Amino acid sequence: FLKKIKSKNCLLYKIIYRNLFVGIIEISNIDINHKKCEIGFIIGNKYLWGKNIASKAISKICNIAKKKKLRLIYTYVYKNNIASQKALLKNKFKFESKIKNFYLFKEKKTFLKVDCEIYTKNL
């Protein structure tokens, strides 16, 4: 984890809401040559979901990416994560594609396969 924070192709930020640390957002897989990057985010406390926190964090991270002269941002979202999809669409991300069985989770003695969706934004 510490290596990732120090990495030249990853920027990790805390999300602060009402003076509390509530989540993280990152720019990762920064590709300077192709001027693109990936973002990922999480709001840890379920009671804070739906309060526009992720949407505001996405807006700010897009501005940071733009200042770094990146032109394309992409992200992967669980197909059933409607709140994250709405936060991305609110920030003018576009749905690009769906990937079946992208994530594999072990739950008890079985494995669950979960689809994901890809969203992109041109800066």
DSSP file with accessible surface (Angstrom, degrees, kcal/mol):
  #  RESIDUE AA STRUCTURE BP1 BP2  ACC     N-H-->O    O-->H-N    N-H-->O    O-->H-N    TCO  KAPPA ALPHA  PHI   PSI    X-CA   Y-CA   Z-CA
    1    1 A F     >        0   0  169      0, 0.0     4,-1.7     0, 0.0     5,-0.2   0.000 360.0 360.0 360.0 -44.3    0.0    0.0    0.0
    2    2 A L  H  >  +     0   0  123      1,-0.2     4,-1.8     2,-0.2     5,-0.2   0.880 360.0  56.5 -63.4 -34.2    2.8    2.5    0.8
    3    3 A K  H  > S+     0   0  184      1,-0.2     4,-0.9     2,-0.2    -1,-0.2   0.908 104.0  53.5 -61.6 -40.0    4.4    1.7   -2.5
    4    4 A K  H >4 S+     0   0   98      1,-0.2     3,-0.6     2,-0.2    -1,-0.2   0.909 106.6  51.1 -63.3 -40.3    1.2    2.7   -4.3
    5    5 A I  H 3< S+     0   0   78     -4,-1.7     7,-0.2     1,-0.2    -1,-0.2   0.901 114.0  44.9 -63.4 -37.0    1.1    6.1   -2.5
    6    6 A K  H 3< S+     0   0  171     -4,-1.8    -1,-0.2    -5,-0.2    -2,-0.2   0.575  89.6 118.4 -83.6  -8.1    4.7    6.8   -3.6
    7    7 A S    X<  -     0   0   40     -4,-0.9     3,-1.0    -3,-0.6    -3,-0.0  -0.246  65.1-138.0 -63.3 145.1    4.1    5.5   -7.1
    8    8 A K  T 3  S+     0   0  209      1,-0.2    -1,-0.1     3,-0.0    -4,-0.1   0.686 103.7  50.3 -74.7 -18.5    4.6    8.0  -10.0
    9    9 A N  T 3  S+     0   0   67     -5,-0.1    21,-1.7     1,-0.1    20,-0.3   0.119 105.4  63.2-109.2  25.4    1.5    6.6  -11.7
   10   10 A C    <   -     0   0    3     -3,-1.0     2,-0.4    18,-0.2    18,-0.2  -0.983  53.0-171.5-148.8 134.1   -0.9    6.8   -8.8
   11   11 A L  E     -A   27   0A  44     16,-3.2    16,-2.5    -2,-0.3     2,-0.4  -0.992  12.4-164.6-125.1 122.2   -2.2    9.7   -6.7
   12   12 A L  E     -A   26   0A  47     -2,-0.4     2,-0.4    -7,-0.2    14,-0.2  -0.911   7.4-175.8-113.1 132.8   -4.2    8.9   -3.6
   13   13 A Y  E     -A   25   0A  85     12,-2.8    12,-2.2    -2,-0.4     2,-0.3  -0.962  22.9-126.4-128.2 144.6   -6.5   11.4   -1.8
   14   14 A K  E     -A   24   0A 151     -2,-0.4     2,-0.6    10,-0.2    10,-0.3  -0.613  21.1-135.7 -78.5 147.3   -8.5   11.3    1.4
   15   15 A I  E     -A   23   0A  13      8,-3.0     7,-2.9    -2,-0.3     8,-1.1  -0.934  22.6-164.9-104.8 120.3  -12.2   12.4    1.1
   16   16 A I  E     +A   21   0A  95     -2,-0.6     2,-0.4     5,-0.2     5,-0.2  -0.917  10.7 178.3-110.1 130.8  -13.1   14.7    4.0
   17   17 A Y  E >  S-A   20   0A  50      3,-2.7     3,-1.4    -2,-0.5    -2,-0.0  -0.988  74.6 -13.2-135.1 121.5  -16.7   15.4    4.9
   18   18 A R  T 3  S-     0   0  194     -2,-0.4    -1,-0.1     1,-0.3     3,-0.1   0.916 129.5 -54.7  50.9  47.1  -17.6   17.7    7.8
   19   19 A N  T 3  S+     0   0  159      1,-0.2     2,-0.4    -3,-0.0    -1,-0.3   0.628 116.3 115.3  63.9  18.6  -14.0   17.4    9.0
   20   20 A L  E <  S-A   17   0A 114     -3,-1.4    -3,-2.7     0, 0.0     2,-0.7  -0.935  72.1-120.6-117.9 141.9  -14.1   13.6    9.0
   21   21 A F  E     +A   16   0A 122     -2,-0.4    -5,-0.2    -5,-0.2     3,-0.1  -0.698  43.5 161.5 -76.8 112.1  -12.1   11.2    6.9
   22   22 A V  E     -     0   0A  14     -7,-2.9    22,-2.4    -2,-0.7    23,-0.6   0.531  53.1 -30.6-115.8 -10.2  -14.9    9.3    5.1
   23   23 A G  E     -AB  15  43A   7     -8,-1.1    -8,-3.0    20,-0.2     2,-0.3  -0.983  55.5-101.4 179.1-172.4  -13.3    7.7    2.0
   24   24 A I  E     -AB  14  42A  52     18,-1.7    18,-2.3    -2,-0.3     2,-0.3  -0.949  16.2-169.6-134.8 156.4  -10.6    7.7   -0.6
   25   25 A I  E     -AB  13  41A   8    -12,-2.2   -12,-2.8    -2,-0.3     2,-0.3  -0.984  14.9-172.6-142.0 142.0  -10.3    8.6   -4.3
   26   26 A E  E     -AB  12  40A  31     14,-2.6    14,-1.6    -2,-0.3     2,-0.5  -0.973  26.5-144.8-138.1 152.0   -7.3    7.9   -6.5
   27   27 A I  E     +AB  11  39A   0    -16,-2.5   -16,-3.2    -2,-0.3     2,-0.3  -0.983  40.8 166.2-105.8 122.7   -6.0    8.5   -9.9
   28   28 A S  E     + B   0  38A   8     10,-3.1    10,-3.1    -2,-0.5   -18,-0.2  -0.811  44.7  37.5-133.5 175.5   -4.1    5.4  -10.9
   29   29 A N  E    S-     0   0A  76    -20,-0.3     2,-0.3    -2,-0.3    -1,-0.2   0.879  73.4-169.9  48.6  43.3   -2.6    3.8  -14.0
   30   30 A I  E     -     0   0A  25    -21,-1.7     2,-0.6    -3,-0.2     7,-0.2  -0.501   8.7-168.1 -67.1 123.3   -1.5    7.2  -15.2
   31   31 A D  E  >> - B   0  36A  42      5,-3.1     5,-1.7    -2,-0.3     4,-0.9  -0.906   8.8-177.6-117.5  97.3   -0.2    6.9  -18.8
   32   32 A I  T  45S+     0   0  107     -2,-0.6     3,-0.2     1,-0.2    -1,-0.2   0.876  81.2  56.2 -63.7 -38.8    1.5   10.2  -19.7
   33   33 A N  T  45S+     0   0  145      1,-0.2    -1,-0.2     2,-0.1    -2,-0.0   0.902 119.9  29.3 -62.7 -42.1    2.2    9.0  -23.3
   34   34 A H  T  45S-     0   0  124      2,-0.1    -1,-0.2    38,-0.0    -2,-0.2   0.390 105.1-128.4 -99.7   1.2   -1.5    8.3  -24.0
   35   35 A K  T  <5 +     0   0   72     -4,-0.9    36,-3.2    -3,-0.2    37,-1.6   0.884  65.2 120.7  55.6  47.7   -2.7   11.0  -21.6
   36   36 A K  E   < +Bc  31  72A  74     -5,-1.7    -5,-3.1    35,-0.2     2,-0.3  -0.916  34.2 175.4-137.2 163.1   -5.1    8.7  -19.8
   37   37 A C  E     - c   0  73A   0     35,-1.8    37,-2.1    -2,-0.3     2,-0.3  -0.976  24.6-121.1-158.0 167.4   -5.7    7.4  -16.3
   38   38 A E  E     -Bc  28  74A  39    -10,-3.1   -10,-3.1    -2,-0.3     2,-0.3  -0.845  22.0-155.8-110.8 148.7   -8.1    5.3  -14.2
   39   39 A I  E     -B   27   0A   1     35,-2.0    37,-0.4    -2,-0.3     2,-0.3  -0.937  10.5-179.6-122.1 153.9  -10.0    6.5  -11.1
   40   40 A G  E     +B   26   0A  21    -14,-1.6   -14,-2.6    -2,-0.3     2,-0.3  -0.984   6.0 175.2-144.7 149.6  -11.3    4.6   -8.2
   41   41 A F  E     -B   25   0A  37     -2,-0.3     2,-0.3   -16,-0.2   -16,-0.2  -0.992  10.6-173.2-154.1 156.6  -13.2    5.7   -5.1
   42   42 A I  E     -B   24   0A  99    -18,-2.3   -18,-1.7    -2,-0.3     2,-0.6  -0.962  15.7-154.8-154.0 135.8  -15.0    4.5   -2.0
   43   43 A I  E     -B   23   0A  14     -2,-0.3   -20,-0.2   -20,-0.2     6,-0.1  -0.977  19.2-158.2-105.7 117.3  -17.1    6.1    0.7
   44   44 A G        +     0   0   57    -22,-2.4     2,-0.6    -2,-0.6   -21,-0.1   0.843  67.6  69.2 -71.7 -37.9  -16.7    3.8    3.7
   45   45 A N    >   -     0   0   75    -23,-0.6     3,-2.2     1,-0.2     4,-0.4  -0.741  66.7-151.7 -92.7 118.7  -19.7    4.5    5.8
   46   46 A K  G >  S+     0   0  150     -2,-0.6     3,-1.3     1,-0.3    -1,-0.2   0.804  94.8  65.2 -56.6 -30.3  -23.0    3.3    4.3
   47   47 A Y  G 3  S+     0   0  202      1,-0.3    -1,-0.3    -3,-0.0    -3,-0.0   0.677  99.5  53.0 -69.3 -14.3  -24.8    6.1    6.2
   48   48 A L  G X  S+     0   0   29     -3,-2.2     3,-1.1   -26,-0.1     5,-0.4   0.458  82.9 110.5 -98.2  -4.0  -22.9    8.7    4.1
   49   49 A W  T <  S+     0   0  139     -3,-1.3    -5,-0.0    -4,-0.4    -3,-0.0  -0.425  76.1  28.6 -68.0 145.5  -23.9    7.2    0.7
   50   50 A G  T 3  S+     0   0   81     -2,-0.1    -1,-0.2     1,-0.1    -2,-0.0   0.605  87.1 108.3  81.7  11.1  -26.3    9.3   -1.3
   51   51 A K  S <  S-     0   0  107     -3,-1.1    -2,-0.1     0, 0.0    -1,-0.1   0.152  94.0-108.7-104.7  16.2  -25.1   12.6    0.2
   52   52 A N  S  > S+     0   0   63      1,-0.1     4,-1.9     3,-0.0     5,-0.2   0.614  83.8 125.4  72.4  10.7  -23.3   13.7   -3.0
   53   53 A I  H  > S+     0   0   12     -5,-0.4     4,-2.3     2,-0.2     5,-0.2   0.953  73.1  44.8 -68.5 -49.0  -19.9   13.1   -1.4
   54   54 A A  H  > S+     0   0   19      1,-0.2     4,-2.9     2,-0.2     5,-0.2   0.913 111.3  54.9 -62.5 -40.2  -18.6   10.8   -4.2
   55   55 A S  H  > S+     0   0   10      1,-0.2     4,-2.1     2,-0.2    -1,-0.2   0.918 109.9  45.5 -60.3 -43.8  -19.9   13.1   -6.9
   56   56 A K  H  X S+     0   0  126     -4,-1.9     4,-2.2     2,-0.2    -1,-0.2   0.900 112.7  51.0 -66.8 -39.5  -18.0   16.1   -5.5
   57   57 A A  H  X S+     0   0   13     -4,-2.3     4,-2.6     2,-0.2    -2,-0.2   0.910 109.3  51.1 -64.8 -39.7  -14.9   14.0   -5.0
   58   58 A I  H  X S+     0   0    0     -4,-2.9     4,-2.3     2,-0.2    -2,-0.2   0.923 108.5  52.1 -63.0 -42.3  -15.1   12.8   -8.7
   59   59 A S  H  X S+     0   0   48     -4,-2.1     4,-1.7    -5,-0.2    -1,-0.2   0.933 111.9  45.8 -58.9 -46.0  -15.5   16.4   -9.8
   60   60 A K  H  X S+     0   0  143     -4,-2.2     4,-2.0     1,-0.2    -1,-0.2   0.904 111.4  51.0 -66.2 -40.2  -12.4   17.5   -7.9
   61   61 A I  H  X S+     0   0    3     -4,-2.6     4,-2.5     1,-0.2    -1,-0.2   0.869 106.8  55.3 -68.6 -31.7  -10.3   14.5   -9.1
   62   62 A C  H  X S+     0   0    3     -4,-2.3     4,-2.4     2,-0.2    -1,-0.2   0.907 107.1  50.4 -64.2 -40.1  -11.3   15.3  -12.8
   63   63 A N  H  X S+     0   0   88     -4,-1.7     4,-2.2     2,-0.2    -2,-0.2   0.900 110.1  49.9 -64.3 -39.3   -9.9   18.8  -12.3
   64   64 A I  H  X S+     0   0   43     -4,-2.0     4,-1.4     2,-0.2    -2,-0.2   0.934 110.8  49.2 -64.0 -44.8   -6.7   17.4  -10.9
   65   65 A A  H  <>S+     0   0    0     -4,-2.5     5,-2.3     1,-0.2     3,-0.2   0.906 110.0  51.7 -61.7 -40.1   -6.4   15.1  -13.9
   66   66 A K  H ><5S+     0   0  129     -4,-2.4     3,-1.9     1,-0.2    -1,-0.2   0.912 106.4  53.3 -64.1 -41.0   -7.0   17.9  -16.3
   67   67 A K  H 3<5S+     0   0  170     -4,-2.2    -1,-0.2     1,-0.3    -2,-0.2   0.800 104.1  56.8 -64.4 -26.6   -4.3   20.0  -14.6
   68   68 A K  T 3<5S-     0   0  108     -4,-1.4    -1,-0.3    -3,-0.2    -2,-0.2   0.296 121.1-113.1 -86.1   8.6   -1.9   17.1  -15.2
   69   69 A K  T < 5 +     0   0  153     -3,-1.9     2,-0.2     1,-0.2    -3,-0.2   0.745  64.8 151.5  66.6  28.4   -2.8   17.4  -18.9
   70   70 A L      < -     0   0    5     -5,-2.3    -1,-0.2     1,-0.1   -34,-0.2  -0.628  27.7-169.5 -85.4 148.5   -4.6   14.0  -19.0
   71   71 A R        +     0   0  152    -36,-3.2    52,-2.7     1,-0.2     2,-0.4   0.604  63.8  44.3-115.3 -17.3   -7.3   13.7  -21.6
   72   72 A L  E     -cD  36 122A  51    -37,-1.6   -35,-1.8    50,-0.2     2,-0.4  -0.996  55.4-172.7-136.3 131.9   -9.2   10.5  -20.8
   73   73 A I  E     -cD  37 121A   0     48,-2.5    48,-2.3    -2,-0.4     2,-0.3  -0.969  10.5-179.3-118.8 137.3  -10.4    9.1  -17.5
   74   74 A Y  E     +cD  38 120A  38    -37,-2.1   -35,-2.0    -2,-0.4     2,-0.3  -0.934   2.9 179.6-132.9 158.5  -11.8    5.6  -17.2
   75   75 A T  E     - D   0 119A   4     44,-2.0    44,-2.3    -2,-0.3     2,-0.4  -0.990  22.3-132.5-154.3 154.6  -13.2    3.5  -14.3
   76   76 A Y  E     - D   0 118A  72    -37,-0.4     2,-0.4    -2,-0.3    42,-0.2  -0.917  25.2-174.7-109.5 137.4  -14.7    0.1  -13.6
   77   77 A V  E     - D   0 117A   7     40,-2.4    40,-2.9    -2,-0.4    -2,-0.0  -0.994  33.2-104.9-134.0 138.5  -17.9   -0.1  -11.5
   78   78 A Y  E >   - D   0 116A  86     -2,-0.4     3,-2.0    38,-0.2    38,-0.3  -0.370  34.8-123.5 -55.5 139.1  -19.8   -3.2  -10.2
   79   79 A K  T 3  S+     0   0   85     36,-2.3    -1,-0.1     1,-0.3    37,-0.1   0.841 110.9  48.3 -58.4 -32.8  -22.9   -3.5  -12.4
   80   80 A N  T 3  S+     0   0  125     35,-0.3     2,-1.6     1,-0.1    -1,-0.3   0.408  81.8 101.2 -92.0   7.2  -25.2   -3.4   -9.3
   81   81 A N    <>  +     0   0   53     -3,-2.0     4,-1.9     1,-0.2     5,-0.1  -0.566  41.8 164.1 -91.3  76.0  -23.5   -0.2   -7.8
   82   82 A I  H  >  +     0   0   88     -2,-1.6     4,-2.7     1,-0.2     5,-0.2   0.874  68.2  58.5 -63.1 -38.8  -26.2    2.2   -9.0
   83   83 A A  H  > S+     0   0   58     -3,-0.2     4,-2.2     1,-0.2    -1,-0.2   0.922 108.1  45.4 -61.6 -43.9  -25.0    5.0   -6.7
   84   84 A S  H  > S+     0   0   19      2,-0.2     4,-2.3     1,-0.2    -1,-0.2   0.902 111.7  52.9 -66.5 -38.6  -21.5    5.1   -8.2
   85   85 A Q  H  X S+     0   0   21     -4,-1.9     4,-2.7     1,-0.2    -2,-0.2   0.931 109.8  48.4 -61.8 -42.7  -22.9    4.9  -11.7
   86   86 A K  H  X S+     0   0  142     -4,-2.7     4,-2.5     1,-0.2    -1,-0.2   0.899 109.5  52.5 -64.2 -40.5  -25.1    7.9  -10.9
   87   87 A A  H  X S+     0   0   10     -4,-2.2     4,-0.9    -5,-0.2    -1,-0.2   0.899 111.9  46.5 -63.1 -39.0  -22.2    9.9   -9.4
   88   88 A L  H ><>S+     0   0    0     -4,-2.3     5,-2.3     2,-0.2     3,-0.7   0.933 112.3  48.8 -68.3 -45.8  -20.2    9.2  -12.6
   89   89 A L  H ><5S+     0   0   93     -4,-2.7     3,-1.9     1,-0.2    -2,-0.2   0.884 105.9  58.0 -62.9 -35.6  -23.0   10.2  -14.9
   90   90 A K  H 3<5S+     0   0  131     -4,-2.5    -1,-0.2     1,-0.3    -2,-0.2   0.812 105.6  51.5 -62.6 -27.7  -23.6   13.4  -12.9
   91   91 A N  T <<5S-     0   0   19     -4,-0.9    -1,-0.3    -3,-0.7    -2,-0.2   0.086 126.4-101.9 -97.3  21.4  -19.9   14.2  -13.7
   92   92 A K  T < 5 +     0   0  163     -3,-1.9    30,-0.3     1,-0.2    -3,-0.2   0.752  69.4 152.0  66.9  26.7  -20.5   13.6  -17.5
   93   93 A F      < -     0   0    5     -5,-2.3     2,-0.4    -8,-0.1    28,-0.2  -0.589  36.1-138.0 -77.1 153.3  -18.9   10.2  -17.6
   94   94 A K  E     -E  120   0A 138     26,-3.2    26,-2.2    -2,-0.2     2,-0.3  -0.938  13.1-115.9-117.5 139.6  -20.3    8.0  -20.4
   95   95 A F  E     +E  119   0A  99     -2,-0.4    24,-0.2    24,-0.2     3,-0.1  -0.535  38.2 170.4 -67.5 130.7  -21.2    4.3  -20.2
   96   96 A E  E     -     0   0A 106     22,-3.2     2,-0.3     1,-0.4    23,-0.2   0.779  50.3 -23.2-110.0 -45.4  -18.9    2.4  -22.6
   97   97 A S  E     -E  118   0A  54     21,-1.1    21,-2.8     2,-0.0     2,-0.4  -0.988  46.1-123.8-164.3 164.8  -19.2   -1.3  -22.1
   98   98 A K  E     -E  117   0A  93     -2,-0.3     2,-0.5    19,-0.2    19,-0.2  -0.963  17.4-158.7-120.0 140.3  -20.1   -4.1  -19.8
   99   99 A I  E >   -E  116   0A  53     17,-2.7    17,-2.4    -2,-0.4     3,-0.8  -0.980  16.0-137.9-119.3 121.8  -17.8   -7.0  -18.9
  100  100 A K  E 3  S+     0   0A 137     -2,-0.5    15,-0.1     1,-0.2    14,-0.1  -0.518  81.3   1.9 -78.2 142.1  -19.3  -10.2  -17.7
  101  101 A N  E 3  S+     0   0A  91     -2,-0.2    14,-0.2    12,-0.1    -1,-0.2   0.827  81.1 147.1  55.1  38.5  -17.8  -12.1  -14.8
  102  102 A F  E <   +     0   0A  87     -3,-0.8     2,-0.4    12,-0.7    13,-0.2   0.888  59.8  47.4 -72.5 -41.1  -15.1   -9.4  -14.3
  103  103 A Y  E     -E  114   0A  57     11,-2.4    11,-2.5     2,-0.0     2,-0.5  -0.831  68.0-160.5-104.8 143.8  -14.8   -9.7  -10.5
  104  104 A L  E     -E  113   0A 106     -2,-0.4     2,-0.4     9,-0.2     9,-0.2  -0.986  11.5-176.9-125.9 120.2  -14.5  -13.0   -8.7
  105  105 A F  E     -E  112   0A  81      7,-2.7     7,-3.6    -2,-0.5     2,-0.6  -0.943  21.5-138.0-118.4 141.6  -15.4  -13.1   -5.0
  106  106 A K  E     +E  111   0A 147     -2,-0.4     2,-0.5     5,-0.2     5,-0.2  -0.865  23.1 179.4 -97.2 120.3  -15.1  -16.1   -2.6
  107  107 A E  E >   -E  110   0A 112      3,-3.1     3,-2.2    -2,-0.6     2,-0.3  -0.963  63.1 -50.3-124.0 112.6  -18.1  -16.3   -0.3
  108  108 A K  T 3  S-     0   0  189     -2,-0.5     0, 0.0     1,-0.3     0, 0.0  -0.455 122.6 -22.2  57.8-118.3  -18.0  -19.2    2.1
  109  109 A K  T 3  S+     0   0  195     -2,-0.3     2,-0.3    -3,-0.1    -1,-0.3   0.390 126.2  72.3-104.0   4.9  -17.2  -22.2   -0.1
  110  110 A T  E <  S- E   0 107A  85     -3,-2.2    -3,-3.1     2,-0.0     2,-0.4  -0.804  72.2-127.7-119.6 160.3  -18.4  -20.8   -3.5
  111  111 A F  E     - E   0 106A 126     -2,-0.3     2,-0.5    -5,-0.2    -5,-0.2  -0.891  17.9-151.2-105.9 135.3  -17.1  -18.2   -5.9
  112  112 A L  E     - E   0 105A  70     -7,-3.6    -7,-2.7    -2,-0.4     2,-0.5  -0.899   4.3-150.4-105.4 134.5  -19.4  -15.4   -7.1
  113  113 A K  E     - E   0 104A 139     -2,-0.5     2,-0.4    -9,-0.2    -9,-0.2  -0.904  15.4-168.0-104.7 129.7  -18.9  -13.8  -10.5
  114  114 A V  E     - E   0 103A  35    -11,-2.5   -11,-2.4    -2,-0.5   -12,-0.7  -0.962  14.5-133.1-123.7 134.2  -19.9  -10.2  -10.8
  115  115 A D  E     -     0   0A  26     -2,-0.4   -36,-2.3   -14,-0.2   -35,-0.3  -0.412  21.9-158.8 -77.7 156.7  -20.3   -8.1  -13.9
  116  116 A C  E     -DE  78  99A   0    -17,-2.4   -17,-2.7   -38,-0.3     2,-0.4  -0.906   7.9-140.2-131.8 164.5  -18.8   -4.7  -14.2
  117  117 A E  E     -DE  77  98A  24    -40,-2.9   -40,-2.4    -2,-0.3     2,-0.5  -0.948  13.1-138.3-122.7 147.5  -19.4   -1.6  -16.3
  118  118 A I  E     -DE  76  97A  30    -21,-2.8   -22,-3.2    -2,-0.4   -21,-1.1  -0.899  18.8-173.5-108.2 131.8  -16.8    0.7  -17.8
  119  119 A Y  E     -DE  75  95A   8    -44,-2.3   -44,-2.0    -2,-0.5     2,-0.3  -0.947   3.1-172.3-122.5 145.3  -17.3    4.5  -17.8
  120  120 A T  E     -DE  74  94A  17    -26,-2.2   -26,-3.2    -2,-0.4     2,-0.3  -0.933   9.9-164.5-134.1 159.1  -15.1    7.1  -19.5
  121  121 A K  E     -D   73   0A  41    -48,-2.3   -48,-2.5    -2,-0.3     2,-0.4  -0.976  13.3-144.7-143.8 130.8  -14.8   10.9  -19.6
  122  122 A N  E      D   72   0A 119     -2,-0.3   -50,-0.2   -30,-0.3   -51,-0.1  -0.799 360.0 360.0 -90.5 133.0  -12.9   13.0  -22.1
  123  123 A L              0   0   54    -52,-2.7   -60,-0.0    -2,-0.4   -61,-0.0  -0.613 360.0 360.0 -96.6 360.0  -11.4   16.1  -20.5
